[in-house]
């Protein structure tokens, strides 16, 4: 049984080295570099693998599926460039691959970091995400944002977390949420979802209460407050952009 790791990257020279260093235990590393990259991502990745492909952006899901098509192992571990596989998780993954499963796919918990700080609350942990699966048995569902793997077969859970260095600072988080909100609005528009009265008010309000109170964001202090506000802002922007699309 062989393991392929797939990574997609666009201007990720700050992340690609620690990411690929953490997966040198794999039998194969496949890196797909977006053709719009202007930094040293590809040059740095070549220190770890010669399985590097350049392609035009196909959306998150489309680009990740392109990476899957290049993989040759029996199992695939799909990563983002800002993620790392610590030794404990490495051992779990190798145990699954060597044993041939027994299941088709496995969800992995993630430790998400903002500015180097692990966020334990607000629903940010354990944040299980399906990333390890038998090649040919899983594909990323085509959608604009928050892409996820769909598999044909039973799914299990690993216990050791993946490390996700999501955002260097709150400004980066806010900027990316703005981008995701536009993509989410476009996806809703294509699905025929129409704006509803008042949802630009009550949805953000409920989101803030959910994150800050129910998900105990208040225990994260000032950072928890900021993240709860940003989560609320994301929901406001998503439905604001949806209204704009219908007015256009």
Number of C-alpha atoms within 10 A of each C-alpha: 12 15 25 23 26 28 24 24 24 18 18 21 19 14 17 26 18 15 21 27 14 15 21 15 16 18 13 21 25 25 30 24 24 20 14 12 16 12 13 13 21 23 11 16 25 13 11 19 14 12 15 20 16 15 13 12 13 13 14 18 20 18 22 26 21 18 22 25 14 16 22 17 20 15 26 27 24 21 23 18 25 19 22 24 22 14 14 12 19 19 13 13 23 16 12 19 19 12 10 15 17 11 14 19 28 22 19 22 22 21 22 22 18 18 12 13 13 17 19 19 18 23 14 18 15 17 15 18 15 21 20 28 29 22 21 15 15 22 20 19 17 17 16 19 18 12 15 17 21 14 19 13 12 10 16 14 15 17 14 19 22 25 19 21 21 19 18 13 12 15 10 14 16 17 10 13 19 19 14 18 22 21 19 23 23 20 16 17 17 10 9 9 12 14 18 9 8 8 14 18 13 14 15 23 17 13 21 24 16 18 23 24 14 14 17 18 26 18 15 17 11 11 16 20 18 16 22 25 18 20 22 22 21 23 24 20 21 23 24 17 20 22 17 11 15 10 7 5
